[in-house]
């Protein structure tokens, strides 16, 4: 999330937000799928599977993160647009061939008269969206395991990757420095910052795989 000051040309010649979001979605999905599969296995069924998972998990996680910023910013009367970072998207795809994933799809730029609280809430909207998505993917395990729908293994993978990926993205964006969302949240209210980081740490590091599947197994047996 960026607060526009000297870059008014972005608003003088605004781009189509939908196209920009689609570019970010496609680039992020491709980079994440390549990283998960490995450069030597791109001509395989595993790459197709990882591409589907990445489109649902990585793409949606980033798109909804940015949309949350834009919705809240516009709700406070600010002008806001998402601009894809074309160079970083291309670079992230190239770097993913080395087995490294870099998340830099673009950012929502906004301008307007905003209070510190409003700026903090705009910044908070993105990480909170990812943390909520993480919890939703975790909860989705239960009906998937109980109902065992078609493509069961695919949905289990989507739930697991969706949970881990969104937890990490939510926590990562709360770094309290530079252009990260955490800097604006901390400038507004340290208590909100602390609670959000605590939730992110809990989801990312404290919930181990064995703990998750033990709880899920117990819940399924109770149903």
N, C-alpha and C positions, 0 to 999 in steps of 0.2 A: 504494500500500500504506500503510495507516495502523495505528498502534499505539494502541489504544483506551485512554484513561485516564478522562476525565470523562464519557464518553458511554455509560454502562452501559445506558441505556434501549434502545439498539439490541439488546443481548443479552437484555434483559428481555422485549422484544417482537420476537423475530427474524422476519424475513420469509423467504419461500420463495426460496432462492438461485437456483433454476432460473428462476423468473419474473423475478427481478432481472437475471440474465444475459441472458435473452431480450430484455428491455427495452433493455439496453445495446447488445446486438447489433443490434437493429432500428434504434435511434436513430442509432448510429454508421454503420451501412450507409446509411441514408437521407441523412444529412448528407454523407458522403463522395461518394455518387453525385450529389447535387445540385451539390456543388462541382465535380466533374469535368465535369458536363454543362453547367452554366450555367443560370441561372434562366429564360432566354428559350427554352430548348430542352427543357423538361421533358415536353412532349407530343411525344415523338419516340422512334424506335427506339434512338437513342443513349442515352437515359436508361434504357431497359430493360436495355441491354447493360451500362452502368455500374453499374446496380443489382445485376446478377448478379455482376460483378467485385467490387464493394464487399462483397457478402455473403460471398464466399469469402475475400477478402483482408483488408479492414478489420475486418469482424465477427469472423472467426476469430482474427485477430491480437490483438484486444483480449480476447476471451473466454478464449483459451488463456493469455494473459498473466496475467489475474486468477486463473484456475484454478490456475496454477503457484504463485502466492502462497499460495492457500488450501491446496493439497495439502501444501506444505512446512510451513506453519504448523501444520496439524493433525498432520503427522508428528512435530512436536516437542511435541505434547500441548496446543497452544494452541487456544482456541475461536476459530473464524474464520468470517466470513460476508461474502459480497459484497453490497453495497448500491449500487444504481444511483442516480446523481445525476440525478433527474428534471428539475430546473430547468436544469441545464447541458446535458442531452440536448436539451431543447426549444430552449434558446438556441443550441446548436450547429447545429440544423436551420435556425433562422431566419438565423443568420449565414452559413450556407453559401449562402444565396440571393445573398449579396454576393460569392461566389467565395472565401470564406475558410473553412478547415476548422479547427475547434477540437476537440481530443481530450480530452474530459472525461466519459467514460461512467459513472464511479463508482469504487469502491475496495473492496478487501478490508480489513475491520476485524478486528483480532484482539486477544485479551487472554490473558495467561498469564505464567508466570515463564520468561523467556527470557534467555539470555546474549547478549552483544554479537555473538558469532559466529553464533548461531542467528538473531538479528534480521537480520544481514547476509546470511545465506544465504536467508532468506525474501524479502528485498528483491531479491536478485540473481536469484532464480528467474524473475521477470517479464521483465526485459530480456534475459536469456540465452535465454528461450523465443522472443522475437522475433528475436534474432540467428540462432538455429538455424533458425527458419522462413524467414528471409531466404536463408540458404544452401541450404535445401531447395528453395525456389522457383527459385533460380539453377540448381541441379543438374537440376531437372525440365525445363529447357530442352532438354537433350540427348535424352531419349527422345521428347519431343514433336516435335522437329525430325526425328528419325530415323523415327519411326513415322507422323507426319502423321495423327493421328486425326481423326475428324469434329469440326467446329467448331475447326479448326486455329487460325484467327486469334484466337478467343476464348481458347484455352488459352495462346497466346503472350502475350496481354495480361495474363492472370491471372498468369503466371510473372513478367513484367516488373514489374507493379504490386506483386505480392506480395513480390518481392525488394526493391524500392526502399522500399516502405511499411514493412515490418517492420524493415529496417535503420535507418530514420529513427526509428521508435518506440523501438527498443531503445536507440539512442544518446541520444535525447531524455530518456528516463527515467533516464539515468545522470547527469543534472545533479546536482552534489554540494551541493544546498541545499534548504531548505524541505521539502515533503512528498515530493520525488522520491526514487526508489529509490536513486539514487547517493549520497545523504547517508548512509544506513545502511551501504551497502557500504564507503564510504570510512572511516567510523568503525570498521569491523571490520578491514579489511585494505587498505592503499593499493595493494599489489601486484595484488590481484585487481581492484580498481577500475581501475588503470592498464591492465591487459591487456584488460578488458572494453571500456573506452573506445577503446582502440587498434583492437580488432576492429570496433567500431561505426564509427569514423572510416574505417577501410579499406573497409568495405562501402558506406558512405554516400557518401564523397567520392573515394576513390582509384580505385575501379573505374568507369571511364567507360563509357558505352554502346558506344563504338567498340571499346574493349578487350574488353568482354564478348562482343560479337558476332564479333569477330575470332577469339577463342579457341574459341567455339562452332562457328564455321565450320571451323576447323582440326580440331577433334575429330570433327565429322561426316564430314569427308573421310577421316579415319583409320579410321573404322568400316566 
